Every structure is written in C-alpha cells, then in structure tokens.
Amino acid sequence: MSGPAFFQTHMGQRFYEGTMPQLVRELTRLNNNLERLVAVAEQLSGPKQSSSVESVPPPTTEGAEGL
C-alpha cells in the first residue's frame, strides 16, 4: 500500500485525537450507568437469594497476542 499511513492523514489524526478519546469516555459512561442500574435493580429485588448459577469470570487476554 502506497501513500501515507492512516495516522498521518487528516482523518487518521481526527480518529486518534477525537474519535478514540470520545469512545473511551462513552464506554466509561456506559459502564458507570450499567453499574448504577444493577445497583438499583438489586435494591428493588429485595434480599439477595442464593442462585444456582455461578458467576463467570471475565475473559482474559492471555495468549491472545497472536490474534
């Protein structure tokens, strides 16, 4: 592929300087809202009952370097 690399273009600079930071902010905001929603749902559901479903740990990125 010839020409400048993506980060060297105007669109690339906008992506890395504007779009990516905005995506991170929005993901952080979404996570905070989900945490608050879960907390409210737990309060409304009353005392926590033992569940037969075990919690599943989040996936790790170990060994994913080659992907």
N, C-alpha and C positions, 0 to 999 in steps of 0.2 A: 504494500500500500504506500503510495507516494503522498507527499504533502505533509503539512504539519500534524503533529499528534493532537488528539482531541483536546487535551488540557491547554494546548497552545492556541486554540481557536477562541473566538468571542463566545460562542455557545458553550464551549468547554469551561471557560472561565466563569460564566454565569452559573453553570451547573455546580461547579465546585465551591464557588463563593456565595451563591444564593440558594440554589435548589437543595443541595445536600444539607446545609445547616437548617433550613426550614423543615426538611423531612425529619431530621433528628428532633427538632423542637416539637413537631406534631406527634411523633411517636412517643415522646416523653409525656406530652399532654394526654394522649390516648391512654397510656399506661396508668397515669395518675387517676384519670376518670374511671378506668376499669377497677382500680383498687378501691375507690370510693363507692362504686356501685356494688362491689362484692361485700364491702363492709355494711352497707345499708341493707342488702339482701339478707345477710346473716342476722342482723338485728331484727328484721321483720319476720324471719322464720322461727324465731324463738331460740330456746336452748339447742345447742348443737347435739345431734343424735349420732351415735356411732354408725358408721357407714360400712357396708360390706365391700365397697370399692376402695382400693388402696390408691393413695396419691402416686402419680407417676412423676419421677424427677424430670426436669427439663433436659432436652438433648444436649450433648456436649459436642464440641467441635474438635475433640481429639481425633487424630487420624484423618482429618478432613483436608489436610494440606494439599493433597494431590487432586482434589476435586476442582 
